[in-house]
Amino acid sequence: MQLNRRRFLLGATVAVTAAAAGLRVNARQLASGPQARLEPVSDTYFDRTVVDPYRWMEAPSDPDWLPWLRANDAHARTALEALPDHASLLSRLGELGADHAMVSLPYQRGDRFLFLRQAPDASWPVVVAREGGRERIVFDPVELAGPNDALSLVFWSVSPDERFISLGLGRDGTEEAVIHILDVESGTLLAERIEGAIAPGPAWVADGSGFFYSHGGEGEFGTQAYRADISSRYHRLGDDPSQDRVILARGADPRVRVDPYDGVTLRTFRNSSWVTAETSTLANKGLWRARLEDVLAGLPRWIETYSPDQGFPDYAIKGDELWVWGATGEDTGAVGRRDLSAANPNLETTMATFRGGLFNQSSLVDHGLYVSVDGDGYSQLFFISNEGDGLELSLPVQGAIQDLAYGEGPDEVFVYQTTWLEPLSIWRINAAGASERIQLTSPSRVDVSDYEVRRELVVARDRTRVPLTVIARRGLARNGAAPCMIRVYGAYGESMAADFDPLALALLERDGVVAIAHVRGGGERGRLWWEAGKGATKPNTWRDLIDCAEHLVANGWTDTDRLGIMGASAGGIAVGRAMTERPDLFALVISQVGLLNAVRFEAETNGVANVPEFGSTATKSGFLGLYAMDTYHHIQDGVRYPTVLLEHGANDSRVAVWHSAKTAARLRAAAAPDSGDVYFRVDFDRGHFGGSVGAEINFRARAYALLLDLARR
């Protein structure tokens, strides 16, 4: 049956018109949302047939696709912006975010700091230089933005002499960038423009005369081919970019294996003549090395350092020393070193060993290596000297290390720290543990003295103890009356680390509760914690979330009719499957750019890269694992589901927008009459990542207004 486009657009159009005319719209009286046409497609995986009723949504050229997305967005915006608390929340969130500028760690040269700063009301960051206590904006991308341009900074890197900065500027969230080269002293851009570049940022050669960069393939956006045949190229300043030489690509050098969907990255090092070549999907694969002068001369002699079938750990090179660090066993990690000039360059000396958390950030300096280790949402900082001495350094504040970067001194490092209730702070720390705060933003004016953080351990159904962070007003009555939002992720070994969220105060001030569930699949308790929520063990992720939610209800923090869960990207698996397994437990489920149709993810741009984490339909066990974590295929007819808010960027190249689109359509078609509403908001100028503080403020206003509205019903 073909969709009557005029009919399904009508309800949303009338509501938008009424709101624009100043008429009050009662969100609860709006239509339940646009209905989608049914065109079932059946696939057989081994002995199981899977029916996909909305496969047509995977074809961006379908004439119903964009109109259906726009109708959903209009319906969601109209309904949510009409909620009683939306306007007041939007105002308060604006106040809370007003002094919450985002900054990067700085590059330092003498008395000068170079860094990025993004104001709360800005869509992109500016390049700032601070010298002698005075600041100047070196460059503002507004100079390149056209009317209504959704510009974003995809990456940046600074030349070793800090004379030039390469800026990768993208549009509409696609993550494909045009490289512009900024002369720091003059604040002007060089003439050349390099199109089709992708992250990571360029790797400059020591004299600042050029850099290596990654260039995307030629495939169509939204298809697997979009990430195929990535190459690494070299650009010399002043040359025509169309003449940039391909250094490595699939089939370019018989000594380096590059698979069709591999990323290809070259890295240089500030104090070494070696250059490395990396291949990866989302997981590291092969690592080779060659002398920089040979690579630039077009005669590289690549030496395999780690086989593509083995994978490589985190590493850096200093002189002829290769330092490596990473997991060595189920719950252990180590730092090692190799002498690349030795007769046996593969002989590795163990410098230090660790047990418990996962390595997170690192920085190799002249006198040794700094590494941070994460556990239960908090970080420890260690320094391993060139002589092999290991020392834990006291941190200025107890919290999480979000980034480390080389300082100017031989044993100095810049540390970017956050806590659950304190804004970012940047510190310069040395190997003796001395610390000095570097103030790159104005002090926060947000008062958090009325709130406290509690660290609890939830006994899961299999007796595993799952960490749970609870943030609430001091002395909050535990009578089940508080609206509560649980944040969750649980994938790739990434920790939900202590991170200040000033916007959460808008909910806390209304006697709400914010909780962070540190479920399996993350890295909070080491490699075993990650592996226990990965692939075939993925059900632990959403069942840990369910058990954390039941713990909050049982202990009076909230009740089921006031409880929301929120996850983004791979966190969509956790919230989606928690909803389909326990629809009675939640009042609200929010998925941002969520991976909700796992059985089909291999068909999209980033699908092959996700196979090591989630599995593949190429094997029966892989299919069964993917089917188990697929929200879309676990939605059942006639079930009463909670209210659902789905948000997605139309230009998402990591998790296609059809994950959310199919789920919205299926929920509306299948859910019982007394189910909650389904809102599907689409940002047509965005990809996978959010961008500005302003965009996050708008999202939180919608999410919190919806939770508060449900809590008072």
NUTI-975378 format. One record per residue (C-alpha): x, y, z; residue in three letters. Coordinates in steps of 0.2 Angstrom, whole numbers, plus 5000, padded with zeros to 4 digits. Layout:
BEGIN
XYZALA
...
***
This chain:
BEGIN
500050005000MET
500750174995GLN
500850315008LEU
499650455006ASN
500950595009ARG
499650735010ARG
498650645024ARG
500150605035PHE
500850775033LEU
499250865038LEU
499250835056GLY
500950895059ALA
500751045048THR
499151105057VAL
500051095074ALA
501551185067VAL
500451325060THR
499451335076ALA
501051355087ALA
501751485075ALA
500151585076ALA
500351595095GLY
498951475099LEU
499251355113ARG
499451175108VAL
499051035120ASN
500450905117ALA
499350765123ARG
497950805110GLN
499150795095LEU
499050645084ALA
500250495089SER
501350535074GLY
501550495056PRO
501250325051GLN
502450235038ALA
501950125023ARG
502249935025LEU
503349845013GLU
503949685022PRO
505649605016VAL
506149435023SER
507849385026ASP
508449205031THR
509949195042TYR
510349005044PHE
508748935051ASP
507849095056ARG
506849205044THR
506749385049VAL
505449505042VAL
505849685041ASP
504349785037PRO
505149955034TYR
506749905024ARG
506250045011TRP
506850165023MET
508650115019GLU
508450185002ALA
508750375003PRO
508150404985SER
506350334990ASP
505150474987PRO
504250445004ASP
505850455014TRP
506250645016LEU
504450695018PRO
504150565031TRP
505750625041LEU
505150805040ARG
503450755046ALA
504150665061ASN
505250815065ASP
503750935064ALA
502650825075HIS
504050805088ALA
504550985089ARG
502751045090THR
502250925104ALA
503850935114LEU
503951125113GLU
502151135119ALA
502551045136LEU
502151145151PRO
503951155157ASP
504851175141HIS
504951365140ALA
505551385158SER
506851235156LEU
507451315140LEU
507751485149SER
508551395164ARG
509651285154LEU
510251445144GLY
510851515161GLU
511651365166LEU
512651345150GLY
513051525148ALA
514751515156ASP
515151335151HIS
516351365136ALA
517251215129MET
519151225127VAL
520451105121SER
522151075130LEU
523351195124PRO
524951195113TYR
526351285122GLN
527851375115ARG
528751495127GLY
527451605135ASP
526151575121ARG
524751455122PHE
523751405107LEU
522051325110PHE
520251305104LEU
518751385113ARG
516951365109GLN
515751485117ALA
514051415123PRO
513051505110ASP
514351465096ALA
514151325083SER
516051305081TRP
517651345091PRO
518851485087VAL
520751475088VAL
521451575102VAL
523251635106ALA
523651685124ARG
525351775127GLU
525851885141GLY
524151875149GLY
523351945133ARG
522251845121GLU
521851865103ARG
520651765092ILE
521851695078VAL
520451635068PHE
518551615068ASP
517851495055PRO
516351615053VAL
517451685039GLU
517051535029LEU
515251495034ALA
513851545022GLY
512051585026PRO
511351455037ASN
512951355035ASP
513051205048ALA
514951215049LEU
515951105061SER
517751075066LEU
518150895062VAL
519950905068PHE
521451015070TRP
523350995072SER
524751115075VAL
526451115066SER
527951075078PRO
528551255077ASP
526751315080GLU
526851425064ARG
525351335055PHE
523751255060ILE
522851135049SER
520951145051LEU
519751015045GLY
518051105043LEU
516550995039GLY
514751035034ARG
513150965040ASP
513950835051GLY
514550715038THR
516350705046GLU
517150735029GLU
518150895029ALA
519051025019VAL
520751055026ILE
521251245028HIS
522951295033ILE
523151445045LEU
524651555047ASP
524651585065VAL
525651745065GLU
524651835052SER
522951755056GLY
522651715037THR
522351555027LEU
523551495014LEU
522751474997ALA
522651284996GLU
521051185000ARG
521150995002ILE
519450915000GLU
518850745005GLY
519950735021ALA
519450625036ILE
519950615054ALA
521250595062PRO
522050765060GLY
523550785049PRO
525350735055ALA
526550865052TRP
528450835048VAL
529650915059ALA
530051075049ASP
528251115047GLY
528451105028SER
527050985025GLY
525950845033PHE
525150675030PHE
523350665030TYR
521950535027SER
520850545012HIS
519150465010GLY
518550344997GLY
517450384982GLU
515850284988GLY
514150354990GLU
513650425007PHE
512650295017GLY
513350145008THR
514750025014GLN
515850094999ALA
515850265008TYR
517150205019ARG
518050095006ALA
519850124999ASP
520350265011ILE
522150325007SER
523550415016SER
524250565007ARG
525650695009TYR
525450875006HIS
526851005004ARG
526351185008LEU
526151284993GLY
525851134981ASP
524251094972ASP
523250974982PRO
522650884967SER
524450834965GLN
524650764983ASP
525550594982ARG
524750444989VAL
525850365002ILE
524850215006LEU
523250135000ALA
522549964996ARG
523749884984GLY
524950024984ALA
526449934993ASP
526549744994PRO
527349755011ARG
525849835019VAL
524149745019ARG
522749865018VAL
521049785018ASP
519549865008PRO
518749955023TYR
520349995033ASP
520750175039GLY
522550215034VAL
523450335045THR
525250395045LEU
525950465061ARG
527550565064THR
528450605081PHE
529150765087ARG
530850685093ASN
531050535081SER
531550505063SER
530250365062TRP
528550375054VAL
527250245057THR
525750175046ALA
524250115054GLU
522750015048THR
521150005057SER
519249985057THR
518650035074LEU
519949915081ALA
521749935078ASN
522449815065LYS
524249825058GLY
525649935062LEU
527249965051TRP
528650085052ARG
529850175040ALA
531150315041ARG
530350485037LEU
531650535024GLU
531350375014ASP
529450405014VAL
529650585008LEU
530850524995ALA
529550404989GLY
530650254993LEU
529950185010PRO
530550025017ARG
529049975028TRP
529449855042ILE
528049765050GLU
527949805068THR
526249725072TYR
525349605061SER
523549655055PRO
522949485062ASP
523749535079GLN
523249715081GLY
524349845090PHE
524249925107PRO
524350105110ASP
526150175107TYR
527250315103ALA
529050335097ILE
530450435105LYS
532150425096GLY
532350235092ASP
531250185107GLU
529550115104LEU
528450135119TRP
526950025120VAL
525550005133TRP
523849915134GLY
522949755141ALA
524049605143THR
522749485151GLY
520949475158GLU
521249615171ASP
523049675169THR
523949795158GLY
525849835155ALA
526949975148VAL
528449905138GLY
529849975127ARG
530749915112ARG
532449975105ASP
532049985086LEU
533950005082SER
534449845091ALA
534849685082ALA
533149615088ASN
531949755088PRO
530549645093ASN
531349615110LEU
530249705123GLU
530649765141THR
529249775153THR
529249945162MET
527749935173ALA
526149825176THR
524449875181PHE
522849785187ARG
521049835187GLY
520549975176GLY
520850015158LEU
522150125150PHE
521350285144ASN
522450435140GLN
524350445138SER
525750565134SER
527550515130LEU
528750655136VAL
530650675136ASP
530850595153HIS
529550455152GLY
527750415150LEU
526150475158TYR
524650365157VAL
522950375165SER
521950215171VAL
520150225173ASP
519050125186GLY
517250155192ASP
517150325183GLY
518750395191TYR
520550405185SER
522250375192GLN
523850455184LEU
525450365183PHE
527250415177PHE
528450285171ILE
530250355169SER
531450315156ASN
532350215169GLU
530850105173GLY
530250185189ASP
528350195191GLY
527550315202LEU
525750365205GLU
525450545205LEU
524150635216SER
522850725206LEU
522350905211PRO
520550845212VAL
519750675212GLN
518850645196GLY
519150595178ALA
520550635166ILE
519850675149GLN
521450715140ASP
523350725142LEU
524550825131ALA
526350855130TYR
526951015140GLY
528451115135GLU
529551045149GLY
530450875147PRO
529450795161ASP
527850905160GLU
526050855154VAL
524450955153PHE
523050865161VAL
521150895157TYR
520150845173GLN
518250845177THR
517250785192THR
515350755193TRP
515050915202LEU
516551025196GLU
516851105179PRO
518351065169LEU
520051115175SER
521751105166ILE
523351075175TRP
525151065171ARG
525950925181ILE
527750865182ASN
528550695187ALA
528750755204ALA
526950775206GLY
526950965207ALA
525451045199SER
524951215192GLU
523251265186ARG
523051345169ILE
521551445168GLN
520851455150LEU
519051495154THR
518151605166SER
517751525183PRO
516051445183SER
514651535192ARG
513551385194VAL
513251335213ASP
513251155216VAL
513451155235SER
511651095238ASP
512050925228TYR
513050765232GLU
513750615223VAL
513450445229ARG
514350295223ARG
513350135225GLU
513549955220LEU
512049865213VAL
512049675214VAL
511449615197ALA
510449455194ARG
512049355191ASP
512749425208ARG
513949545198THR
514149705207ARG
513849845195VAL
514350025200PRO
513050155200LEU
513350345202THR
511850445209VAL
511850635209ILE
510450725219ALA
510050865231ARG
510750835249ARG
509450765260GLY
508250725246LEU
506750625253ALA
506850445246ARG
504950425244ASN
504950375226GLY
504250545221ALA
505850615212ALA
505950605193PRO
507550515188CYS
508550505172MET
509850365170ILE
511250385158ARG
512050235150VAL
513250185137TYR
514150015139GLY
515149975123ALA
516949975116TYR
517749975134GLY
517350165136GLU
517050215153SER
515650335159MET
516950445168ALA
516650585180ALA
516150725169ASP
515350895175PHE
513650915168ASP
512951095172PRO
511451065162LEU
510850925173ALA
510551055187LEU
508951105178ALA
508250935183LEU
509150925200LEU
508451095205GLU
506751025202ARG
507150885215ASP
507550765201GLY
508950635201VAL
510250595189VAL
511050425189ALA
512450345178ILE
512450165176ALA
514150095174HIS
513649935165VAL
514649795157ARG
515249835140GLY
516149985146GLY
517849995154GLY
517550045172GLU
518149885179ARG
519449835167GLY
519549725151ARG
518449595159LEU
517149715161TRP
517149765143TRP
517249585137GLU
515749545148ALA
514649655138GLY
515249635120LYS
514649525106GLY
513749365113ALA
513849435131THR
512949595126LYS
511349555135PRO
512349595151ASN
512349775146THR
510449805146TRP
510149685160ARG
511349785171ASP
510349935166LEU
508749855171ILE
509549795188ASP
510149975191CYS
508450045188ALA
507549915199GLU
508849965213HIS
508450145211LEU
506550105213VAL
506849985227ALA
507850115237ASN
506550255235GLY
507550365223TRP
506150365211THR
504650255204ASP
504250175188THR
503150315182ASP
504550445185ARG
505950345178LEU
506850385162GLY
508350305153ILE
509450395140MET
510850325129GLY
511750375113ALA
512550285099SER
512950115105ALA
512050165121GLY
510450145110GLY
510649955112ILE
510649965131ALA
509050085132VAL
508150005118GLY
508349825124ARG
507949875142ALA
506349945135MET
505849795125THR
506349675139GLU
505549775153ARG
504249895146PRO
503349915163ASP
504949975171LEU
505150145163PHE
504050305160ALA
505250375146LEU
506550295135VAL
507750415125ILE
508950365111SER
510050485103GLN
510850425086VAL
510550255093GLY
511050085086LEU
509350005086LEU
509249885071ASN
510849785074ALA
510449645062VAL
510649765048ARG
512049875053PHE
513349785042GLU
512449855027ALA
512850035032GLU
514350145030THR
515150105047ASN
514549925048GLY
516149825045VAL
517049935058ALA
515849875071ASN
516049685068VAL
517349665081PRO
516249745094GLU
514549665090PHE
514849525078GLY
514249475061SER
512849395052THR
514149295042ALA
514149165057THR
512649085066LYS
513349135083SER
513649315076GLY
511849325069PHE
511049265086LEU
512049395095GLY
511549535084LEU
509749475084TYR
509749475103ALA
510349655104MET
509149715090ASP
507849835098THR
506849845082TYR
506549665080HIS
506049635098HIS
504549765097ILE
503049655099GLN
501249685094ASP
500049735108GLY
501349775121VAL
501149935131ARG
502750025129TYR
503350185138PRO
503450355130THR
504950355118VAL
506050505111LEU
507150465097LEU
508350595090GLU
509550575075HIS
510550675063GLY
510050645045ALA
511850645039ASN
512550515052ASP
513850415044SER
514150305060ARG
512350245064VAL
511150275050ALA
509650375053VAL
508550235048TRP
508950145064HIS
507850275073SER
506650295058ALA
506150105058LYS
506050095077THR
504850245077ALA
503750165064ALA
503749995071ARG
503250065089LEU
501850165082ARG
501150015072ALA
501349885086ALA
501149965103ALA
499549945113ALA
498350085113PRO
498850135131ASP
500650145126SER
501650315127GLY
501850425113ASP
503350405101VAL
504250565096TYR
505550555082PHE
506550715080ARG
507750735065VAL
509150865063ASP
509450885045PHE
511050985047ASP
511950855059ARG
512850695058GLY
513350585073HIS
513950715084PHE
513050855092GLY
514251005091GLY
513651165101SER
513151185119VAL
511551275111GLY
511051115103ALA
511251015119GLU
510251145128ILE
508851125116ASN
508950935117PHE
508950935137ARG
507451055137ALA
506450925127ARG
507050775137ALA
506750855154TYR
505150935150ALA
504450765144LEU
505050675159LEU
504350805171LEU
502650795162ASP
502650605163LEU
503050615181ALA
501550725186ARG
500250625176ARG
***
